[in-house]
Amino acid sequence: MLELSWAVQKIVSVATGIEDVFVYANSAQIKVQIAPIEIFVEMSAHKIKDQDELFANMKAKISEWKQKNYFKQPVNLTLIPMQWKMEIGI
């Protein structure tokens, strides 16, 4: 999971052109018929020029990483454009 998280962080950073991308990963402690690994990419909608192109790019790079690293577990990818307003360091 840690290796996948680092890889996804780099892939999303390159695909979006945003250096300070961060990744949260969680692996269930109890696993019964576990679903594939879920990757959620949330980013400001106004930073997405072409949603389909961005999604296809991330999908291709994750698939490429999986093949190179013999990572067999299925991965679900979700891109979530966000309309948020935030203030940091109040």
C-alpha atoms as one frame of an Amber mdcrd trajectory, in Angstrom:
protein
   0.000   0.000   0.000   2.825   2.377   0.846   4.550   1.820  -2.495   1.271
   2.312  -4.353   0.575   5.511  -2.390   3.972   6.992  -3.257   3.502   6.035
  -6.909   0.008   7.542  -7.082   1.268  10.756  -5.436   3.908  11.154  -8.156
   1.516  10.177 -10.958  -1.164  12.655  -9.867   1.418  15.404  -9.293   2.825
  15.005 -12.807  -0.608  14.616 -14.432  -2.021  17.730 -12.756   1.112  19.859
 -12.627   0.483  20.425  -8.906   3.607  19.785  -6.819   2.042  19.582  -3.363
  -0.344  16.703  -4.040  -0.908  14.524  -1.007  -2.268  11.013  -0.693  -4.281
   9.370   2.063  -4.257   5.577   2.090  -6.064   3.197   4.377  -5.932  -0.558
   4.469  -8.698  -2.353   6.348  -7.503  -4.409   9.303 -10.248  -6.999   8.875
 -10.579  -8.223   5.305 -13.357 -10.509   4.086 -13.968 -10.627   0.352 -12.251
  -7.271   0.187 -13.044  -4.907  -2.669 -10.285  -3.497  -4.875  -8.103  -0.697
  -3.619  -9.866   2.657  -3.979  -8.021   5.760  -5.177  -9.899   9.042  -4.911
  -8.424  12.155  -6.517 -10.111  15.309  -5.258  -9.038  18.598  -6.788 -10.365
  22.048  -7.519 -12.589  21.861 -10.574 -11.139  25.072 -12.020  -7.691  23.420
 -12.207  -8.977  20.657 -14.494  -8.657  21.674 -18.142  -9.873  18.394 -19.653
 -11.352  15.901 -17.206 -11.348  12.979 -19.652  -7.726  13.560 -20.648  -6.577
  13.905 -17.031  -8.431  10.741 -16.003  -7.070   8.739 -18.948  -3.531   9.919
 -18.193  -3.725   8.918 -14.524  -5.339   5.581 -15.402  -2.619   4.770 -17.950
   0.194   5.680 -15.558  -1.288   3.643 -12.699  -1.710   0.652 -15.035   1.876
   1.055 -16.204   3.132   1.200 -12.597   1.124  -1.916 -11.685   2.662  -3.888
 -14.564   6.226  -2.740 -13.784   5.839  -3.636 -10.109   3.877  -6.893 -10.555
   1.018  -5.409  -8.540  -1.897  -7.743  -9.250  -4.618  -6.359  -6.974  -7.407
  -4.444  -8.780  -7.516  -0.683  -8.270 -10.548   1.592  -8.667  -9.826   5.206
  -9.645 -12.236   8.086  -9.005 -11.668  11.720 -10.016 -13.760  14.167  -7.995
 -13.754  17.804  -9.147 -14.411  19.963  -6.080 -16.021  23.382  -5.681 -14.513
  24.170  -2.319 -13.469  27.249  -0.473 -10.882  27.002   2.267  -8.565  29.102
   4.372  -5.377  27.624   5.757  -3.659  28.682   8.966  -6.449  30.704  10.597
